[in-house]
Amino acid sequence: MNPEKRTTPARIEREKTLALERRKILGMSAEHALETIGAHPHPVTLVQSFTEEDLYLLVHAIGLDDALPVLALASNEQWEYFLDMDIWPRDRMDQRAMTQWLDRLLKADPDRFTHWITREKLEEFEFYLFHNVEVIIREHDQDPSDFGEGFTTEDTVFYTRLRRPPDASDAEKNFMEERDQFITDLLKRISTFDYFHFRNILMESSAIIPAEAEEENYRLRNVRLAEKGLLPFDEAVGVYQPLSVS
């Protein structure tokens, strides 16, 4: 038996203590809960012992931007649950919500997030890039001036430009500026982290079939939530159907 999995009186006592602490924190005010987690002798263990569902509610109660210290302590699986819950209104990925969540996680733990988004969440990330970044791979006989304005490059081969709707409102333009800064910072981090992987990501993101990619990402999201007892909307709504007398 794995020693880490062996049930011992000390382990049972630690789990009971953690359960009691979690119950108290969930009953606290948002400000007090945040202070209690920060003052805990083992905050990582405490935060990662929360179920994804409880931590999701706690983070929203604290406030998404105020909860960055808690997000920094959360596990990759807990991060994944936050995205699964908040970026899929019905069966379409919300690009604005995706941007906001990725930006928060980047601020919470930049190094771990960069590795996580480019390894464990690569398919969703490439789909996100497809909608937000235009990629051109220059041929040896092409003149970059033919690509138009706004393209940037680090190697004179891969040229990128952030997509912008031509008729964006003032509110959308403000959001686009925040999105542009986030994507620029993240792509720079990825290229520094692993430049060859960075080039592969750009190439793959420009070649995906968006409808198929979105459908597959949505399917995997539903599988993960179904394992927690959360059914897709079209199935869960059946709970509210009237029942016959029989």
Disulfide bonds with the S-S distance in Angstrom:
none
